[in-house]
Amino acid sequence: MIRWVEGIVYRDGRVLICKLKHKNPLITRLQWTFPFAELKDEESPRMAVKNLFKNELNMNIEVGKFLIKFVPSENPNIEQLFYEIKYKGGHPIFSKNFSDFTWVKPTQILKYFTTSISKDIMDYLRFLEKNGKGIIIN
């Protein structure tokens, strides 16, 4: 099983999504996504998320609540671990994995995403857009 950590950053009514620089061989239709990284054996999921934002995206964040574990229908060998991310500073930069970034209203991500997304994550995003803060969904 391959494990990915993903972070949902909510700031000023919008969430951060990233465009992949290269086609992902595990989910070939994946283009736009929440920031993610593959979890290494020696890392805790929380540390992996923190390293992703600090080292790859140049952002100062605090890892918030664990939201949900999701197995995408495009590849049942992947387990996605979603975390709420609290933005503290910095601006996303182009990196080895991401070629573009944008901040969108939470429910607009479906205009960008070309792969499956968890119903629970969509419910979380709708709640964010409506209330300005998240809910615990796990």
DOTINU-628825 format. One record per residue (C-alpha): z, x, y; residue in one letter; residue number from 0. Coordinates in steps of 0.02 Angstrom, whole numbers, m for minus. Layout:
N
PT      pz      px      py  aa    i
PT       Z       X       Y   A  NUM
...
END
This chain:
138
PT      pz      px      py  aa    i
PT       0       0       0   M    0
PT     m48      66     172   I    1
PT      74      20     310   R    2
PT      29       2     493   W    3
PT     150     m18     636   V    4
PT      88    m123     781   E    5
PT     164    m154     950   G    6
PT     148    m306    1062   I    7
PT     178    m257    1243   V    8
PT     201    m401    1365   Y    9
PT     197    m362    1550   R   10
PT     160    m470    1702   D   11
PT     100    m616    1596   G   12
PT     m18    m511    1491   R   13
PT     m21    m414    1327   V   14
PT    m101    m245    1296   L   15
PT    m246    m235    1176   I   16
PT    m347     m80    1130   C   17
PT    m526     m51    1075   K   18
PT    m549      68     930   L   19
PT    m654     223     964   K   20
PT    m720     229     785   H   21
PT    m749     101     648   K   22
PT    m594      84     539   N   23
PT    m644     107     356   P   24
PT    m500      m3     297   L   25
PT    m553    m154     402   I   26
PT    m731    m122     458   T   27
PT    m742    m275     573   R   28
PT    m589    m218     672   L   29
PT    m635    m180     853   Q   30
PT    m499    m240     973   W   31
PT    m319    m236     914   T   32
PT    m140    m217     967   F   33
PT     m93     m33     976   P   34
PT     m63      25     798   F   35
PT     m39     180     693   A   36
PT     m26     213     508   E   37
PT     153     238     453   L   38
PT     184     410     378   K   39
PT     302     428     230   D   40
PT     430     528     328   E   41
PT     437     409     478   E   42
PT     538     254     505   S   43
PT     433     108     570   P   44
PT     529     106     735   R   45
PT     502     293     761   M   46
PT     317     275     719   A   47
PT     296     140     851   V   48
PT     388     244     980   K   49
PT     280     397     939   N   50
PT     121     293     949   L   51
PT     157     236    1126   F   52
PT     226     402    1187   K   53
PT     106     525    1108   N   54
PT     m56     429    1093   E   55
PT     m48     305    1236   L   56
PT      58     400    1364   N   57
PT     174     251    1388   M   58
PT     362     246    1406   N   59
PT     426     101    1301   I   60
PT     577      35    1210   E   61
PT     550     m34    1036   V   62
PT     618    m210    1032   G   63
PT     635    m335     891   K   64
PT     542    m326     727   F   65
PT     430    m479     728   L   66
PT     340    m499     563   I   67
PT     257    m418     414   K   68
PT      77    m474     387   F   69
PT     m56    m433     256   V   70
PT    m229    m461     331   P   71
PT    m353    m558     226   S   72
PT    m485    m423     258   E   73
PT    m385    m296     157   N   74
PT    m235    m346      48   P   75
PT    m189    m161      31   N   76
PT    m129    m154     211   I   77
PT      40    m212     270   E   78
PT      56    m233     459   Q   79
PT     229    m221     536   L   80
PT     235    m299     709   F   81
PT     363    m252     842   Y   82
PT     402    m320    1013   E   83
PT     381    m180    1141   I   84
PT     471    m171    1307   K   85
PT     366     m83    1439   Y   86
PT     459      48    1542   K   87
PT     317     145    1626   G   88
PT     158     245    1610   G   89
PT     m21     190    1591   H   90
PT    m123     187    1432   P   91
PT    m246     331    1415   I   92
PT    m401     353    1309   F   93
PT    m352     442    1150   S   94
PT    m419     501     983   K   95
PT    m411     322     916   N   96
PT    m435     208    1067   F   97
PT    m583     206    1186   S   98
PT    m533      61    1300   D   99
PT    m385     m45    1350   F  100
PT    m360    m211    1433   T  101
PT    m218    m327    1476   W  102
PT    m254    m508    1430   V  103
PT    m160    m671    1431   K  104
PT     m77    m686    1260   P  105
PT    m185    m830    1200   T  106
PT    m347    m745    1258   Q  107
PT    m340    m614    1121   I  108
PT    m443    m725    1008   L  109
PT    m591    m692    1125   K  110
PT    m576    m507    1080   Y  111
PT    m512    m499     901   F  112
PT    m643    m502     763   T  113
PT    m520    m503     618   T  114
PT    m384    m617     551   S  115
PT    m221    m634     644   I  116
PT     m58    m705     582   S  117
PT     m19    m886     627   K  118
PT     158    m828     666   D  119
PT      94    m696     787   I  120
PT     m16    m826     873   M  121
PT     136    m942     888   D  122
PT     234    m795     961   Y  123
PT      94    m762    1087   L  124
PT      84    m945    1138   R  125
PT     272    m945    1165   F  126
PT     258    m785    1269   L  127
PT     125    m861    1379   E  128
PT     223   m1021    1404   K  129
PT     398    m948    1426   N  130
PT     373    m769    1482   G  131
PT     476    m700    1339   K  132
PT     464    m693    1151   G  133
PT     553    m779    1009   I  134
PT     613    m712     843   I  135
PT     489    m762     709   I  136
PT     545    m673     552   N  137
END
